[in-house]
Amino acid sequence: MCTRMFMVTKTITIMEDAYRLLKARKKVNESFSDVIRRELKTSKRPLIDFAGKWNFLDKKDIDLMKATIKESREYSLGHRKEKLKL
């Protein structure tokens, strides 16, 4: 029986400040996936501890975040289609 490992990729959208934090923790020759795995593996806090941390945002902030995420997804889709020549 032959077992093969296939790498599946996912595109995620993060805010600029989160990207800077992630990039600052990235070591030479380390992928962002490696950083995320390392950081989450060593995290002592359960994910539920972060629930409700953005409850201070008002509707204007939320709408701006949604618009930014939508714009980023549209850009990513267009970029992927261009690379695949679809």
Contact map, one row per residue, 1 for C-alpha under 8 A:
11100000000000000000000000000000000000000000000000000000000000000000000000000000000000
11110000000000000000000000000000000000000000000000000000000000000000000000000000000000
11111000000000000000000000000000000000000000000000000000000000000000000000000000000000
01111100000000000000000000000000000000000000000000000000000000000000000000000000000000
00111110000000000000000000000000000000000000000000000000000000000000000000000000000000
00011111000000000000000000000000000000000000000000000000000000000000000000000000000000
00001111100000000000000000000000000000000000000000000000000000000000000000000000000000
00000111110000000000000000000000000000000000000000000000000000000000000000000000000000
00000011111000000000000000000000000000000000000000000000000000000000000000000000000000
00000001111100000000000000000000000000000000000000000000000000000000000000000000000000
00000000111110000000000000000000000000000000000000000000000000000000000000000000000000
00000000011111000000000000000000000000000000000000000000000000000000000000000000000000
00000000001111100000000000000000000000000000000000000000000000000000100110000000000000
00000000000111110110000000000000000000000000000000000000000000000000000000000000000000
00000000000011111110000000000000000000000000000000000000000000000000000000000000000000
00000000000001111111000000000000000000000000000000000000000000000000000000000000000000
00000000000000111111100000000000000000000000000000000000000000000000000000000000000000
00000000000001111111110000000000000000000000000000000000000000000000000000000000000000
00000000000001111111111000000000000000000000000000000000000000000000000000000000000000
00000000000000011111111100000000000000000000000000000000000000000000000000000000000000
00000000000000001111111110000000000000000000000000000000000000000000000000000000000000
00000000000000000111111111000001001100000000000000000000000000000000000000000000000000
00000000000000000011111111000001000000000000000000000000000000000000000000000000000000
00000000000000000001111111000000000000000000000000000000000000000000000000000000000000
00000000000000000000111111100000001000000000000000000000000000000000000000000000000000
00000000000000000000011111110111001000000000000000000000000000000000000000000000000000
00000000000000000000000011111100001000000000000000000000000000000000000000000000000000
00000000000000000000000001111100000000000000000000000000000000000000000000000000000000
00000000000000000000000000111110000000000000000000000000000000000000000000000000000000
00000000000000000000000001111111011000000000000000000000000000000000000000000000000000
00000000000000000000000001001111111000000000000000000000000000000000000000000000000000
00000000000000000000011001000111111100000000000000000000000000000000000000000000000000
00000000000000000000000000000011111110000000000000000000000000000000000000000000000000
00000000000000000000000000000111111111000000000000000000000000000000000000000000000000
00000000000000000000010011100111111111100000000000000000000000000000000000000000000000
00000000000000000000010000000001111111110000000000000000000000000000000000000000000000
00000000000000000000000000000000111111111000000000000000000000000000000000000000000000
00000000000000000000000000000000011111111100000000000000000000000000000000000000000000
00000000000000000000000000000000001111111110000000000000000000000000000000000000000000
00000000000000000000000000000000000111111110000000000000000000000000000000000000000000
00000000000000000000000000000000000011111110000000000000000000000000000000000000000000
00000000000000000000000000000000000001111111000000000000000000000000000000000000000000
00000000000000000000000000000000000000111111110000000000000000000000000000000000000000
00000000000000000000000000000000000000000111110000000000000000000000000000000000000000
00000000000000000000000000000000000000000011111010000000000000000000000000000000000000
00000000000000000000000000000000000000000011111110000000000000000000000000000000000000
00000000000000000000000000000000000000000000111111100000000000000000000000000000000000
00000000000000000000000000000000000000000000011111100000000000000000000000000000000000
00000000000000000000000000000000000000000000111111100000000000000000000000000000000000
00000000000000000000000000000000000000000000001111111000000000000000000000000000000000
00000000000000000000000000000000000000000000001111111000000000000000000000000000000000
00000000000000000000000000000000000000000000000001111110000000000000000000000000000000
00000000000000000000000000000000000000000000000001111111000000000000000000000000000000
00000000000000000000000000000000000000000000000000011111100000000000000000000000000000
00000000000000000000000000000000000000000000000000011111100000000000000000000000000000
00000000000000000000000000000000000000000000000000001111110000000000000000000000000000
00000000000000000000000000000000000000000000000000000111111111000000000000000000000000
00000000000000000000000000000000000000000000000000000001111111000000000000000000000000
00000000000000000000000000000000000000000000000000000000111111100000000000000000000000
00000000000000000000000000000000000000000000000000000000111111110000000000000000000000
00000000000000000000000000000000000000000000000000000000111111111000000000000000000000
00000000000000000000000000000000000000000000000000000000111111111100000000000000000000
00000000000000000000000000000000000000000000000000000000001111111110000000000000000000
00000000000000000000000000000000000000000000000000000000000111111111000000000000000000
00000000000000000000000000000000000000000000000000000000000011111111100000000000000000
00000000000000000000000000000000000000000000000000000000000001111111110000000000000000
00000000000000000000000000000000000000000000000000000000000000111111111000000000000000
00000000000000000000000000000000000000000000000000000000000000011111111100000000000000
00000000000010000000000000000000000000000000000000000000000000001111111110000000000000
00000000000000000000000000000000000000000000000000000000000000000111111111000000000000
00000000000000000000000000000000000000000000000000000000000000000011111111100000000000
00000000000010000000000000000000000000000000000000000000000000000001111111110000000000
00000000000010000000000000000000000000000000000000000000000000000000111111111000000000
00000000000000000000000000000000000000000000000000000000000000000000011111111100000000
00000000000000000000000000000000000000000000000000000000000000000000001111111110000000
00000000000000000000000000000000000000000000000000000000000000000000000111111111000000
00000000000000000000000000000000000000000000000000000000000000000000000011111111100000
00000000000000000000000000000000000000000000000000000000000000000000000001111111110000
00000000000000000000000000000000000000000000000000000000000000000000000000111111111000
00000000000000000000000000000000000000000000000000000000000000000000000000011111111100
00000000000000000000000000000000000000000000000000000000000000000000000000001111111111
00000000000000000000000000000000000000000000000000000000000000000000000000000111111111
00000000000000000000000000000000000000000000000000000000000000000000000000000011111111
00000000000000000000000000000000000000000000000000000000000000000000000000000001111111
00000000000000000000000000000000000000000000000000000000000000000000000000000000111111
00000000000000000000000000000000000000000000000000000000000000000000000000000000111111
